[in-house]
Amino acid sequence: MNLGISGTYSSGKTLTSMALSHYTGIPRTRAKTMREILPDAAPGKTLEECTSAELIQMIVVRHSDRCAHERLLDGNFISDGSSLQEWIYGAVRVKVGINPNESASLDSDASVEKTPELAHFEDVMSELGKAFKRHVRETFTAFVHLPNELPLAEDGHRPVNATFRDSSDQLLVQVMDEIGVPYTVIGGDLGERADRIARHFDLPVLTSIDEAIEAAELEYSSLDVRDETQRTAGV
């Protein structure tokens, strides 16, 4: 099966998908993060400084990267998110603005003023959404959606306010309902998540949950999590 681990920022998708992959032996597919794409897409900039055009470039690059890796493993993979995450990353900015940190105090039912740039960005994201939703509908068997149980990581490459995260999570659930790919909400600590997912989908178990978590944490520790400033400086 092609199983997506769904959730918004700091929900634990990456570590959960790693642990589940080690636990079941099902290969994991992923895409480069925005942080990894940024130095080539907009050299010298942080994500908050990017224009709408630069954001669109990175969203398309990440979607394309996902498609390539999914095709290699098609029919049997665990995915760290899906292209819905890329679309929502841009779509929510129609509500909160290109730099979400400038509207962190925005009421949940309010939107920023729609400038000409933002109106054009909305049109582009609407059209990209049609293609991304179609791809996900045709590719994934099911999703596990992780609730927002964990603190929001302020690590420089994702939105750092609850308004953006909550809006993203609500839209993600809405879109999963829209496209009709079945999903199950599963929470708990890392071991509980992996065990519950494996049981729910009757997945094979190849190792103990403790060994799977140890392997996942080791794999996660090898990721390059430097922020943009550190990358530029070669830290």
Contacts in CASP RR format, 6 or more apart in sequence:
PFRMAT RR
TARGET T0000
AUTHOR 0000-0000-0000
METHOD contacts of the structure
MODEL  1
MNLGISGTYSSGKTLTSMALSHYTGIPRTRAKTMREILPDAAPGKTLEEC
TSAELIQMIVVRHSDRCAHERLLDGNFISDGSSLQEWIYGAVRVKVGINP
NESASLDSDASVEKTPELAHFEDVMSELGKAFKRHVRETFTAFVHLPNEL
PLAEDGHRPVNATFRDSSDQLLVQVMDEIGVPYTVIGGDLGERADRIARH
FDLPVLTSIDEAIEAAELEYSSLDVRDETQRTAGV
1 75 0 8 1.000
1 76 0 8 1.000
1 141 0 8 1.000
1 142 0 8 1.000
1 201 0 8 1.000
2 70 0 8 1.000
2 74 0 8 1.000
2 75 0 8 1.000
2 76 0 8 1.000
2 77 0 8 1.000
2 79 0 8 1.000
2 139 0 8 1.000
2 140 0 8 1.000
2 141 0 8 1.000
3 26 0 8 1.000
3 77 0 8 1.000
3 78 0 8 1.000
3 79 0 8 1.000
3 140 0 8 1.000
3 141 0 8 1.000
3 142 0 8 1.000
3 143 0 8 1.000
3 144 0 8 1.000
3 197 0 8 1.000
3 201 0 8 1.000
4 17 0 8 1.000
4 78 0 8 1.000
4 79 0 8 1.000
4 80 0 8 1.000
4 81 0 8 1.000
4 82 0 8 1.000
4 140 0 8 1.000
4 142 0 8 1.000
4 143 0 8 1.000
4 144 0 8 1.000
5 13 0 8 1.000
5 16 0 8 1.000
5 17 0 8 1.000
5 20 0 8 1.000
5 78 0 8 1.000
5 79 0 8 1.000
5 80 0 8 1.000
5 81 0 8 1.000
5 143 0 8 1.000
5 144 0 8 1.000
5 146 0 8 1.000
6 13 0 8 1.000
6 81 0 8 1.000
6 82 0 8 1.000
6 84 0 8 1.000
6 85 0 8 1.000
6 143 0 8 1.000
6 144 0 8 1.000
6 145 0 8 1.000
6 146 0 8 1.000
6 172 0 8 1.000
6 176 0 8 1.000
6 183 0 8 1.000
7 13 0 8 1.000
7 81 0 8 1.000
7 85 0 8 1.000
7 145 0 8 1.000
7 146 0 8 1.000
7 169 0 8 1.000
7 172 0 8 1.000
8 85 0 8 1.000
8 88 0 8 1.000
8 148 0 8 1.000
8 165 0 8 1.000
8 168 0 8 1.000
8 169 0 8 1.000
8 172 0 8 1.000
9 152 0 8 1.000
9 153 0 8 1.000
9 158 0 8 1.000
9 159 0 8 1.000
9 164 0 8 1.000
9 165 0 8 1.000
9 168 0 8 1.000
10 148 0 8 1.000
10 150 0 8 1.000
10 151 0 8 1.000
10 152 0 8 1.000
10 153 0 8 1.000
10 158 0 8 1.000
10 165 0 8 1.000
11 146 0 8 1.000
11 147 0 8 1.000
11 148 0 8 1.000
11 149 0 8 1.000
11 150 0 8 1.000
11 169 0 8 1.000
12 146 0 8 1.000
12 150 0 8 1.000
13 80 0 8 1.000
13 81 0 8 1.000
13 146 0 8 1.000
14 30 0 8 1.000
14 80 0 8 1.000
14 220 0 8 1.000
14 223 0 8 1.000
15 190 0 8 1.000
15 216 0 8 1.000
15 217 0 8 1.000
15 220 0 8 1.000
16 144 0 8 1.000
16 146 0 8 1.000
16 190 0 8 1.000
16 193 0 8 1.000
16 194 0 8 1.000
16 197 0 8 1.000
17 28 0 8 1.000
17 30 0 8 1.000
17 78 0 8 1.000
17 79 0 8 1.000
17 80 0 8 1.000
17 81 0 8 1.000
18 28 0 8 1.000
18 80 0 8 1.000
18 215 0 8 1.000
18 216 0 8 1.000
18 219 0 8 1.000
18 220 0 8 1.000
19 190 0 8 1.000
19 191 0 8 1.000
19 193 0 8 1.000
19 194 0 8 1.000
19 209 0 8 1.000
19 212 0 8 1.000
19 213 0 8 1.000
19 215 0 8 1.000
19 216 0 8 1.000
20 26 0 8 1.000
20 28 0 8 1.000
20 78 0 8 1.000
20 193 0 8 1.000
20 194 0 8 1.000
20 197 0 8 1.000
20 198 0 8 1.000
20 203 0 8 1.000
20 212 0 8 1.000
21 27 0 8 1.000
21 28 0 8 1.000
21 78 0 8 1.000
21 216 0 8 1.000
22 207 0 8 1.000
22 211 0 8 1.000
22 212 0 8 1.000
22 215 0 8 1.000
22 216 0 8 1.000
22 219 0 8 1.000
23 194 0 8 1.000
23 195 0 8 1.000
23 198 0 8 1.000
23 205 0 8 1.000
23 206 0 8 1.000
23 207 0 8 1.000
23 209 0 8 1.000
23 212 0 8 1.000
24 78 0 8 1.000
24 198 0 8 1.000
24 203 0 8 1.000
24 204 0 8 1.000
24 205 0 8 1.000
24 206 0 8 1.000
25 204 0 8 1.000
25 206 0 8 1.000
26 76 0 8 1.000
26 77 0 8 1.000
26 78 0 8 1.000
26 203 0 8 1.000
26 204 0 8 1.000
27 73 0 8 1.000
27 76 0 8 1.000
27 77 0 8 1.000
27 78 0 8 1.000
28 77 0 8 1.000
28 78 0 8 1.000
28 79 0 8 1.000
28 80 0 8 1.000
29 66 0 8 1.000
29 69 0 8 1.000
29 70 0 8 1.000
29 72 0 8 1.000
29 73 0 8 1.000
29 77 0 8 1.000
29 78 0 8 1.000
29 79 0 8 1.000
29 80 0 8 1.000
30 66 0 8 1.000
30 69 0 8 1.000
30 79 0 8 1.000
30 80 0 8 1.000
31 62 0 8 1.000
31 63 0 8 1.000
31 65 0 8 1.000
31 66 0 8 1.000
31 69 0 8 1.000
31 80 0 8 1.000
32 61 0 8 1.000
32 62 0 8 1.000
32 65 0 8 1.000
33 62 0 8 1.000
33 157 0 8 1.000
34 47 0 8 1.000
34 58 0 8 1.000
34 62 0 8 1.000
34 89 0 8 1.000
34 157 0 8 1.000
34 158 0 8 1.000
35 47 0 8 1.000
35 156 0 8 1.000
35 157 0 8 1.000
35 225 0 8 1.000
35 226 0 8 1.000
35 227 0 8 1.000
35 228 0 8 1.000
35 231 0 8 1.000
36 224 0 8 1.000
37 58 0 8 1.000
37 61 0 8 1.000
37 62 0 8 1.000
38 45 0 8 1.000
38 46 0 8 1.000
38 47 0 8 1.000
38 50 0 8 1.000
38 58 0 8 1.000
38 157 0 8 1.000
38 228 0 8 1.000
39 228 0 8 1.000
39 231 0 8 1.000
39 232 0 8 1.000
41 50 0 8 1.000
41 54 0 8 1.000
41 57 0 8 1.000
41 58 0 8 1.000
41 61 0 8 1.000
42 49 0 8 1.000
42 50 0 8 1.000
42 51 0 8 1.000
42 54 0 8 1.000
42 57 0 8 1.000
42 58 0 8 1.000
44 228 0 8 1.000
44 232 0 8 1.000
45 54 0 8 1.000
45 228 0 8 1.000
46 156 0 8 1.000
46 227 0 8 1.000
46 228 0 8 1.000
46 229 0 8 1.000
47 156 0 8 1.000
47 157 0 8 1.000
47 228 0 8 1.000
48 99 0 8 1.000
48 101 0 8 1.000
49 99 0 8 1.000
50 58 0 8 1.000
50 98 0 8 1.000
51 98 0 8 1.000
51 117 0 8 1.000
52 93 0 8 1.000
52 98 0 8 1.000
52 117 0 8 1.000
52 118 0 8 1.000
52 120 0 8 1.000
52 121 0 8 1.000
52 124 0 8 1.000
55 89 0 8 1.000
55 90 0 8 1.000
55 93 0 8 1.000
55 98 0 8 1.000
55 121 0 8 1.000
56 121 0 8 1.000
56 124 0 8 1.000
56 125 0 8 1.000
56 128 0 8 1.000
59 86 0 8 1.000
59 87 0 8 1.000
59 89 0 8 1.000
59 90 0 8 1.000
59 128 0 8 1.000
60 128 0 8 1.000
62 83 0 8 1.000
62 86 0 8 1.000
63 83 0 8 1.000
63 86 0 8 1.000
63 87 0 8 1.000
63 128 0 8 1.000
63 132 0 8 1.000
63 135 0 8 1.000
66 79 0 8 1.000
66 82 0 8 1.000
66 83 0 8 1.000
66 86 0 8 1.000
67 83 0 8 1.000
67 135 0 8 1.000
70 77 0 8 1.000
70 79 0 8 1.000
70 139 0 8 1.000
74 139 0 8 1.000
79 140 0 8 1.000
82 136 0 8 1.000
82 139 0 8 1.000
82 140 0 8 1.000
82 143 0 8 1.000
83 132 0 8 1.000
83 135 0 8 1.000
83 136 0 8 1.000
84 132 0 8 1.000
84 133 0 8 1.000
84 136 0 8 1.000
84 172 0 8 1.000
84 175 0 8 1.000
84 176 0 8 1.000
85 172 0 8 1.000
86 132 0 8 1.000
87 125 0 8 1.000
87 128 0 8 1.000
87 129 0 8 1.000
87 132 0 8 1.000
87 133 0 8 1.000
87 175 0 8 1.000
88 168 0 8 1.000
88 171 0 8 1.000
88 172 0 8 1.000
88 175 0 8 1.000
89 168 0 8 1.000
90 121 0 8 1.000
90 125 0 8 1.000
91 125 0 8 1.000
91 129 0 8 1.000
91 171 0 8 1.000
92 100 0 8 1.000
92 164 0 8 1.000
92 167 0 8 1.000
92 168 0 8 1.000
92 171 0 8 1.000
93 100 0 8 1.000
93 118 0 8 1.000
93 121 0 8 1.000
93 125 0 8 1.000
94 111 0 8 1.000
94 114 0 8 1.000
94 118 0 8 1.000
94 121 0 8 1.000
94 122 0 8 1.000
94 125 0 8 1.000
95 106 0 8 1.000
95 111 0 8 1.000
95 112 0 8 1.000
95 167 0 8 1.000
96 103 0 8 1.000
96 106 0 8 1.000
96 111 0 8 1.000
96 112 0 8 1.000
96 163 0 8 1.000
96 164 0 8 1.000
96 167 0 8 1.000
97 103 0 8 1.000
97 112 0 8 1.000
97 118 0 8 1.000
98 117 0 8 1.000
98 118 0 8 1.000
98 121 0 8 1.000
100 159 0 8 1.000
100 161 0 8 1.000
100 163 0 8 1.000
100 164 0 8 1.000
101 159 0 8 1.000
101 160 0 8 1.000
101 161 0 8 1.000
103 112 0 8 1.000
103 163 0 8 1.000
104 161 0 8 1.000
104 163 0 8 1.000
104 164 0 8 1.000
105 163 0 8 1.000
106 112 0 8 1.000
106 163 0 8 1.000
108 163 0 8 1.000
108 166 0 8 1.000
108 167 0 8 1.000
112 118 0 8 1.000
114 122 0 8 1.000
133 175 0 8 1.000
133 178 0 8 1.000
133 179 0 8 1.000
136 179 0 8 1.000
136 181 0 8 1.000
137 179 0 8 1.000
137 180 0 8 1.000
137 181 0 8 1.000
140 181 0 8 1.000
141 181 0 8 1.000
142 181 0 8 1.000
142 182 0 8 1.000
142 183 0 8 1.000
142 184 0 8 1.000
142 201 0 8 1.000
143 176 0 8 1.000
143 181 0 8 1.000
143 182 0 8 1.000
143 183 0 8 1.000
143 184 0 8 1.000
144 183 0 8 1.000
144 184 0 8 1.000
144 185 0 8 1.000
144 186 0 8 1.000
144 193 0 8 1.000
144 197 0 8 1.000
144 200 0 8 1.000
145 172 0 8 1.000
145 173 0 8 1.000
145 176 0 8 1.000
145 183 0 8 1.000
145 184 0 8 1.000
145 185 0 8 1.000
145 186 0 8 1.000
146 185 0 8 1.000
146 186 0 8 1.000
146 187 0 8 1.000
146 193 0 8 1.000
147 185 0 8 1.000
147 187 0 8 1.000
148 165 0 8 1.000
148 166 0 8 1.000
148 169 0 8 1.000
149 187 0 8 1.000
149 188 0 8 1.000
152 160 0 8 1.000
152 161 0 8 1.000
152 162 0 8 1.000
152 165 0 8 1.000
154 160 0 8 1.000
155 225 0 8 1.000
155 227 0 8 1.000
156 227 0 8 1.000
156 228 0 8 1.000
157 227 0 8 1.000
157 228 0 8 1.000
159 165 0 8 1.000
159 168 0 8 1.000
176 183 0 8 1.000
184 200 0 8 1.000
186 193 0 8 1.000
186 196 0 8 1.000
186 197 0 8 1.000
186 200 0 8 1.000
187 193 0 8 1.000
187 196 0 8 1.000
188 196 0 8 1.000
190 213 0 8 1.000
190 216 0 8 1.000
191 209 0 8 1.000
191 212 0 8 1.000
191 213 0 8 1.000
194 209 0 8 1.000
194 212 0 8 1.000
194 213 0 8 1.000
195 209 0 8 1.000
197 203 0 8 1.000
198 204 0 8 1.000
198 205 0 8 1.000
207 215 0 8 1.000
226 234 0 8 1.000
226 235 0 8 1.000
229 235 0 8 1.000
END
